[in-house]
Amino acid sequence: MTTAESLAPVRPLQRGRLQWAITDTLVLTKRSLRHIPRIPDQLIFATVNPIIFVLLFRYVFGGAIGTPGMTYPDFLMAGIFVQTVAFGAVNSGVGLAEDMSRGLVNRFRSLPMAPSAVLTGRILADVVRNSIIIVTGVLIGLVVGFRPTAGVGGWVAAIALLLLVSLTFSWVSSTIGLMVRNAEGAQSANYIWLLPLTFASSAFVPTESMPAGLRAFADYQPITVIVDAVRGFLLDEPLGWRGWGAFAWCVALVAICAPIAVRKFQRRAMS
């Protein structure tokens, strides 16, 4: 018997495949969430990050940025929310790369555990962590003048979209994390694409103020479409195509990255 075969998990016969995967995913989700009180620094720094950006853009840059039809805090906060969940999703790739480099995944594979649970468990834990940070972002936004006019339906739609974005970018981050060899590489590789997309978008400034060439890109890239959709939900404004466009971007990114991440994970775990 080869080493790879000896490490392959054996599915208990009394459980169906779907139930097996769901149960194992929940177990690993709880494992990741238990790290929050043990290592509170991660949650603290992740919570401080949106506060710093809100204060910076509201009081340093806000006076120089024109936002016709609304106050700058109302314009800004949707971008802060999306940036927060997108940056928070980087933890999925970093944590996965760290687990792989430490050989922790090989220990999981020696157990009768669904292989997909290692990925989905960490990603779901990061979605839960991001939901906590979103609440902090809403509170600091209200302090600096954010006045959303959405009803219950608008809030539900905005939060649901933000959680979907967290899930989506966690898959993207995990895919990248499996392409590098350590946590430092995963963090650098994720921010290389995430920072330009975030700042070349409507998150902090209207795209109308950008040069024509940059605006042509910014108007249709995923961060802009998602930010505009969240902003529309929270301010009860017409969305146009942005609502379904944000959903389409998320579905497309998951459809591309999830299979790649699963294949990369299986290859590295078996090597």
N, C-alpha and C positions, 0 to 999 in steps of 0.2 A: 504493500500500500504506500502511495506517495505521501509526502508531507502535506500537499494541498488537499488530498483526499481525506487525510486524517483530521484536518482542520475544518472540513465542510460540516455545517450544522445539520443535525438530523431532526427532522420535523416530527414532533410527537403525533402519533396516529390518531389520538382522540380529538385533536383540534383541527378544524378546517384551516385551509391556507390563509384566508382573509382574517379569521379570528386570531390566528397565530401572529400575523403581521401587526394587527391592531394592538394586541396585548403587549407584544414586545416593544412596539413604538411608544406606548404609554409608559412602560417601565423605564425606557431610556430618556423619555421626556422628563419624568420625575427625577431621574439621576442628574440631568443637566440643571434642572431648577433648584435642586438641593445645593448646588454650588453657589447660588446667590447669597444666602446668609453666611456661608463659609468664606466666600471671597467677595465681600460687598464692594470692593474697590471698583469692579467692573460696572456694576449698576450705578454707583455714585458718579463715576466719570461720565458714563453714558447719559445720565440725567443732567449733569452740569453742562454738557456740550450744547444742547439746545438753548439753555438759559444764556450762555455766553453769546451765541449767535443772535438771539433775540435782542439782547441789550446792545450789541455791537451795531446791528443794522438799524435798530429803532432809533438810537440816540446819536450814533456817529455818522452813518450814511443816509439815514432816512430823510433828513432835511434836504438833501440834494437829489432825491429820486422822486420824480413826478409820477403820480398814479391817478390819472383822471377818473373821476366818478367814485372814488373811495379813498378812505384814509390809508396811510401807509401801513399801520398795524393790521388792518383788515386784509390788505394785499399780501403782507409778509407772512402771516401765520400759516397759510396753506403750504408755502414753500418750506417753512421750518418743519412742519409735520412730516412732509415727504422726505426731506433731507434727513430727519432724525431716524425714520424707520429704515431708510436706505443705508445710512451709515451704520446703524445698529445691526443690519443684516450681514455686515462684514464679519461679525463675530462667528457666524456659521462656518465660513471658510477657514478662518483663523483657528477656531477650535478643532475643526475636523483635521486640518493639517497637523496640529499639535498631537491629536490622538494617533494619527497615522505614524508620525515620527517616533512616538514613544512605544509603539507596538501594542497599544491598547486594543486596537481593532482586531488584531490576531487573537487576543484573549477572548473577545466577544465571539469570534468565529469558532472557537472551540466549544461553545455552548450551543444547545438546541435553540437557536435564535434566528429569526427572519433576518437575512442580510440587509434588506431595505430599511429595517428599523433603526440601524445606526445613523443613517442619513436623516430620515424623517423625524426621529426622536429629537435630534439636536435642532433641526429647523423649527419644529413646533415649540420647543423651549424658547428659542430666540423670538418667535412671534409673541409668546406670552410676555417675555421681558420687554419687548417693544411696546406692548399695550400699556404697561406701567409707565413707560417714558412718555407716551402720548398724553396721558393724563397730566403729567407735570408740565408738558408743553402748553396744554390748554390753560392751565392755571396761570402760568407766567404771561401768556398772551392776554388774558383778561386784565392782569395787573398793568400792562403797558398800553392798554387802550383797544384791544381786540374786541369787537362787538358783533358777533355772528347773528344773523337774522334767520337762520334755518330753524324749521320746526323739528319735531321728533324724527320724521322721515329723512330729512336732510342730514341730521346728525348720524342716524343709523347708516345711511348710504356712505357718508364720508368716512366713518370709522371702519366700516366693512371694506371699503376700498383701500384704506391705509393698511389694514391687516393683510389684505391680498397682496399689496405691494411688498410688505415685509416678507411674506411667504415667497413671492417671486424673486426678490433680490437675494434671499437666502439661498435659493437654488442656484442663482448665478454665482454667488460668492462661493458656495460649496464646490461647484464645478471648477472654479479657478483654484480653490484650495487643494483640490486633488491633482492639479497639474504642477504644483510646486512641491518642494521637499520639506519645508518647515513653516512655522507660524509666521515668522518675519517676512518670508517671501510671499505668503498668502496675503498679508496685510498690505504690503507694497503693491502687489499686482492688482488688488481690488481697488485701491484708491487711484491708481493710474487712470482707470476709465471712469470711475465714479465722480471724482472731483470735476473734470471738464464737463461732464454731462450735467452736473448740478449747477455749476455757475454759468454755463452757456444755456440757460433755460429761463423760464418765467418765474423761477422760485423767488428771486430777490429784486429783479427789475423787469419792467415790461419789455417784451421782445421788440416792440416798436422803436425803442431807443438804440437798437443794435444795428451795425452795418448790414446792408442788404444780403450779402453772402452768408454771414453768420445767422441772420434772422431766418433765412430759408431753411437752414438746418435746425435752428432752435425751435421753430414753430411746430415741428413734427416729431422731434425726438421724444422718447418715452417720458422723461422727467417733466417736460413742459406739459405734455398732454395730461399726465396724471395730476400735476399741480393745478392746472386749470380746472380739471374735473372736481378735485377736492374743494377748491376755492368756490366754484359754482354751487356745490352742495351746501357749504357752510354759509354762504352769503345769499342763498336762495336766488341765484341768477340763472338765466338760460344757459344750458350746456352745449347746445348744438351737437356736433359729432364727438365732442370731447368725452362725453360719458361712456359711450360704447367703445370709443377709441382707447381710453385708458384700460378698459377691461380687455380689449383685443391685444394690447401690448403685453399685459400680464400673462394672458393665456399663451401667446406666442413665445414669450421668453421661457416660461415653464416647459412648454412642449419641446423646446430646443434643448434646454439645459438639463432637465431632469433625466432623460435617457442617457445623455453624455455622462452626467455625474454618476449614475448607477453603474455604467460600464467601466468608468475610470476606477470607481471604488472596488468593483469586483476584481479587476486586473491587479490593482495594487495590493489588495488583501490576499490574493492568491500567490503573489510573487514572493 
